[in-house]
Amino acid sequence: MKLLKIIMAGTLALGIASTSLSADAVKGQKLFSKLLKGPCDMTGAKFAAKHTQDEWKEIKDSGKFEQEVIKICPNVKAGDLSQSVQENIIDFAIEFANDSGNVPAC
């Protein structure tokens, strides 16, 4: 019984930790507003609408998100965004891509 409680507690802790470590669109929207809205001189909606969801996913899978941000926003330089920030912003871009039907509040 004690072992079962330890296993359950461990499983719960891992579930919470993995959820908070995963990238998400809401956090990405906040990070876009904070870090890229000015340098890109556009709203998050315009940024995300630069590609379809599939195109953003392809950019994410290829590991070329930073290069794409620099292409869209010339004021952003390589190394300006940490990997975790990029992961969240790409999830935001996928969520609000031009074919998603979603409109961000930034």
PAZAPA-4460 file (N, C-alpha, C; in steps of 0.05 Angstrom, whole numbers, plus 32768, in hexadecimal, padded with zeros to 4 digits):
% residues 106
    n_x    n_y    n_z   ca_x   ca_y   ca_z    c_x    c_y    c_z   seq   type   mol
   8011   7FE8   8000   8000   8000   8000   8011   8019   8000     1      M     A
   8026   8019   8010   8038   8030   8011   8046   8034   7FF7     2      K     A
   804F   801E   7FEA   805C   801F   7FD0   8049   802B   7FBB     3      L     A
   8030   8023   7FBC   801C   802D   7FA9   8019   804B   7FAC     4      L     A
   8019   8055   7FC5   8016   8072   7FC9   802F   8081   7FBE     5      K     A
   8046   8075   7FC2   805F   8082   7FB7   805E   8083   7F99     6      I     A
   8055   806D   7F8D   8054   806C   7F70   803F   8080   7F65     7      I     A
   8028   8082   7F73   8014   8095   7F6A   801E   80B2   7F6D     8      M     A
   802B   80B8   7F83   8036   80D3   7F88   804B   80D9   7F73     9      A     A
   805C   80C6   7F6C   8070   80CA   7F58   8064   80CF   7F3C    10      G     A
   8050   80C0   7F36   8042   80C3   7F1C   8035   80DF   7F1A    11      T     A
   8028   80E7   7F2F   801C   8102   7F30   8031   8118   7F2D    12      L     A
   8047   8115   7F3B   805C   8129   7F3A   8068   812B   7F1D    13      A     A
   806C   8114   7F11   8076   8114   7EF6   8063   8120   7EE2    14      L     A
   8049   811A   7EE6   8035   8126   7ED5   8034   8144   7ED7    15      G     A
   8036   814E   7EEF   8036   816C   7EF3   804F   8178   7EE7    16      I     A
   8066   816C   7EEC   807F   8176   7EE2   8080   8176   7EC4    17      A     A
   8077   8161   7EB7   8078   8160   7E9A   8064   8174   7E8D    18      S     A
   804E   8179   7E9A   803B   818C   7E90   8046   81A8   7E91    19      T     A
   8053   81AF   7EA7   805E   81CA   7EAA   8076   81CE   7E98    20      S     A
   8084   81B9   7E91   809C   81BB   7E80   8095   81BC   7E62    21      L     A
   807E   81B3   7E5B   8077   81B3   7E3F   8070   81CF   7E35    22      S     A
   8076   81D4   7E1C   806F   81EE   7E11   8051   81F1   7E0D    23      A     A
   8047   8209   7E0E   802B   820D   7E09   8025   8228   7DFC    24      D     A
   800F   8229   7DEE   8008   8240   7DDE   8003   8259   7DEF    25      A     A
   7FF7   8256   7E07   7FF1   826D   7E18   800A   827A   7E21    26      V     A
   801D   826A   7E2A   8037   8275   7E32   8045   8281   7E1B    27      K     A
   8043   8274   7E03   8050   827E   7DEB   8045   8299   7DE3    28      G     A
   802B   829D   7DE7   801E   82B6   7DE0   8029   82CC   7DF2    29      Q     A
   802C   82C7   7E0C   8037   82DA   7E1F   8054   82E1   7E18    30      K     A
   8063   82CC   7E11   807F   82D0   7E0A   8082   82E0   7DF0    31      L     A
   8070   82DA   7DDD   8071   82EA   7DC4   806C   8307   7DCA    32      F     A
   8057   830D   7DDA   8051   8329   7DE0   8068   8336   7DEE    33      S     A
   8075   8328   7E00   808B   8333   7E10   80A5   8336   7E00    34      K     A
   80AB   8323   7DF0   80C6   8322   7DE3   80C7   8329   7DC5    35      L     A
   80B1   8324   7DB7   80B2   8327   7D9A   80A0   833C   7D8E    36      L     A
   808B   8344   7D9D   8078   8357   7D91   8085   8370   7D88    37      K     A
   8097   837B   7D98   80A5   8394   7D91   80B9   838F   7D7A    38      G     A
   80CC   837C   7D7E   80E0   8377   7D69   80D4   836F   7D4E    39      P     A
   80BE   8361   7D4F   80B1   8358   7D36   809F   836D   7D2A    40      C     A
   8098   8381   7D3B   8086   8396   7D32   806C   838C   7D26    41      D     A
   8061   8377   7D34   8047   836B   7D2C   803A   835D   7D43    42      M     A
   8021   8359   7D41   8013   834B   7D56   8019   832D   7D54    43      T     A
   8012   831F   7D69   8015   8302   7D68   8003   82F5   7D53    44      G     A
   7FEC   8300   7D4E   7FDA   82F6   7D3A   7FE7   82F7   7D1E    45      A     A
   7FF4   830E   7D18   8001   8311   7CFE   8019   82FE   7CFC    46      K     A
   8028   82FB   7D12   803F   82E9   7D12   8036   82CC   7D0D    47      F     A
   8023   82C3   7D1C   8019   82A7   7D1A   800D   82A2   7CFE    48      A     A
   8001   82B6   7CF2   7FF4   82B3   7CD8   8007   82B2   7CC1    49      A     A
   8021   82B4   7CC6   8035   82B3   7CB1   8036   8297   7CA5    50      K     A
   802C   8283   7CB4   802D   8267   7CAA   8014   8258   7CB2    51      H     A
   800F   8241   7CA5   7FFA   822F   7CAD   8004   821F   7CC5    52      T     A
   7FF1   8210   7CD2   7FF9   81FF   7CE8   800E   81EA   7CDE    53      Q     A
   8009   81DE   7CC7   801C   81CA   7CBD   8038   81D6   7CB7    54      D     A
   8038   81EE   7CAD   8051   81FB   7CA7   8061   8201   7CC1    55      E     A
   8052   820B   7CD5   805F   8210   7CF0   8069   81F6   7CFC    56      W     A
   805A   81E1   7CF9   8063   81C7   7D04   807C   81BD   7CF6    57      K     A
   807D   81C1   7CDB   8094   81BA   7CCC   80AD   81CA   7CD5    58      E     A
   80A9   81E4   7CD9   80BE   81F5   7CE3   80C8   81EB   7CFE    59      I     A
   80B5   81E5   7D0F   80BC   81DB   7D2A   80CC   81C0   7D28    60      K     A
   80C2   81AE   7D18   80CF   8194   7D15   80EA   8196   7D09    61      D     A
   80EE   81A9   7CF7   8108   81AC   7CEA   811D   81BB   7CFC    62      S     A
   8113   81C6   7D12   8125   81D5   7D24   812D   81F0   7D19    63      G     A
   811D   81FB   7D06   8125   8214   7CFA   8113   822C   7D03    64      K     A
   8107   8229   7D1B   80F6   823F   7D24   8105   8259   7D28    65      F     A
   811C   8258   7D34   812B   8271   7D38   8131   827F   7D1E    66      E     A
   8139   8270   7D09   813F   827C   7CEF   8125   8289   7CE3    67      Q     A
   810F   827B   7CE8   80F5   8286   7CDD   80EE   82A0   7CEB    68      E     A
   80F2   82A1   7D06   80EC   82B9   7D15   80FE   82D0   7D0B    69      V     A
   8117   82CA   7D06   812A   82DF   7CFC   8121   82E8   7CE0    70      I     A
   8118   82D6   7CD0   810E   82DD   7CB5   80F6   82F0   7CB7    71      K     A
   80E3   82E9   7CC9   80CA   82F9   7CCC   80D0   8313   7CDA    72      I     A
   80E2   8312   7CEE   80E8   8328   7CFF   8106   832E   7CFE    73      C     A
   810F   833E   7CEB   812C   8343   7CE8   813A   834F   7D00    74      P     A
   812A   835B   7D12   8136   8367   7D2A   813E   8352   7D3F    75      N     A
   8135   833A   7D3C   813C   8324   7D4E   8156   8317   7D44    76      V     A
   8168   8312   7D57   8182   8307   7D50   8183   82EA   7D5B    77      K     A
   8194   82DA   7D4E   8199   82BF   7D57   81A2   82BF   7D75    78      A     A
   8196   82AE   7D84   819D   82AC   7DA1   818C   82BE   7DB3    79      G     A
   817B   82CF   7DA7   8169   82E0   7DB7   8154   82D0   7DC7    80      D     A
   814C   82B9   7DBC   8137   82A9   7DC9   8142   828F   7DD2    81      L     A
   813E   8288   7DEB   8146   826E   7DF5   8136   8258   7DE8    82      S     A
   813F   823F   7DEA   8131   8229   7DDE   8115   8226   7DEA    83      Q     A
   8112   8229   7E04   80F8   8226   7E11   80E5   823C   7E08    84      S     A
   80EF   8254   7E04   80DE   826A   7DFA   80D5   8264   7DDE    85      V     A
   80E8   825A   7DCD   80E1   8253   7DB2   80CB   823D   7DB1    86      Q     A
   80CD   8229   7DC2   80BA   8213   7DC3   809E   821E   7DC9    87      E     A
   809C   8230   7DDC   8082   823B   7DE3   8077   824D   7DCD    88      N     A
   8088   825D   7DC1   807E   826F   7DAC   8076   825F   7D93    89      I     A
   8084   824A   7D8C   807C   823A   7D75   8061   822C   7D7A    90      I     A
   805C   8224   7D93   8042   8218   7D99   802C   822D   7D97    91      D     A
   8032   8246   7D9E   8020   825C   7D9B   801A   8260   7D7D    92      F     A
   8030   8260   7D6D   802D   8265   7D50   801C   824E   7D43    93      A     A
   8020   8236   7D4B   8011   821F   7D41   7FF3   8223   7D48    94      I     A
   7FEE   822A   7D61   7FD3   822C   7D6B   7FC4   8242   7D5D    95      E     A
   7FD2   8258   7D54   7FC4   826F   7D48   7FCD   8274   7D2B    96      F     A
   7FD6   825F   7D1E   7FDE   8261   7D02   7FC6   826A   7CF0    97      A     A
   7FCD   8272   7CD8   7FB8   827E   7CC6   7FA2   826B   7CBF    98      N     A
   7FA5   8251   7CC2   7F8F   823F   7CBC   7F83   8232   7CD5    99      D     A
   7F89   823D   7CED   7F7F   8232   7D06   7F63   823B   7D0D   100      S     A
   7F5B   8253   7D04   7F41   825D   7D0D   7F42   826A   7D28   101      G     A
   7F59   826A   7D35   7F5D   8276   7D4F   7F69   8292   7D4C   102      N     A
   7F61   82A4   7D5E   7F6C   82C0   7D5E   7F77   82C6   7D79   103      V     A
   7F91   82CB   7D7B   7F9D   82D1   7D95   7F95   82ED   7D9F   104      P     A
   7F99   82F2   7DB9   7F92   830B   7DC5   7FAA   831E   7DC6   105      A     A
   7FBE   831A   7DB5   7FD5   832C   7DB6   7FDC   8338   7D9B   106      C     A
***
